[in-house]
Amino acid sequence: DNLGVIFMTNNYYKNESSIAINTHSNKNVEFAIIGDNDPMVIAHEILHLFGAVDLYKPKGKQYWENKDLELIQSEFPHSIMYNISDKSHQDLEIDPFTQYCIGWSDSLESKYQGLIKGKSKVIQKIFKN
C-alpha cells in the first residue's frame, strides 16, 4: 500500500511543532516530522499517517462545521486526536470515529455518520490552504 516516513528531530528539551502529511491517496509518500518528545504527540502524529484527522479547531482556521465540533467535544473529550495538550495521558483514548478512520472498525454508529462528510471537507480545506 503506501509508504509512511517519520522524521524525528533530536530536540529532547524543546517542544517544537510536529506535522504529519497524509494525502489520502496511493500516489504520494506520506510523512510526519515530529519535533516533540511527548509520547502522546508522537502517537497523535503517527495516527495521521493511518488516516486519522484532527478533531479540534486549529487557531485561525475553521475546518470543521460548528455542529461537528460540538458533537466531537461532547462525545470525544478524551480523544488523542482532540486536544492532547491539556489532558492527562492516562485519560486519552482512540475514539470510535478515529478507530473507523484508521481501519480498526468496519462500522460507525449512526450518530457519527455526519463526521465522515466533515472529514472529507477537512481534508479538502487543508490541502487547499
Number of C-alpha atoms within 10 A of each C-alpha: 6 13 11 16 15 16 13 14 13 11 12 11 8 10 12 13 10 17 19 21 18 22 18 14 10 10 10 13 14 20 20 20 18 23 20 20 17 14 10 19 20 19 12 23 25 23 22 24 24 17 16 22 23 21 24 18 15 11 6 6 11 13 21 23 13 11 11 19 19 12 15 21 16 10 14 21 19 21 23 25 26 23 18 18 11 6 15 10 14 8 11 18 15 18 17 17 26 25 17 18 20 16 13 12 12 9 13 16 9 8 8 14 12 12 22 14 11 16 19 12 14 20 16 13 14 11 10 7 6
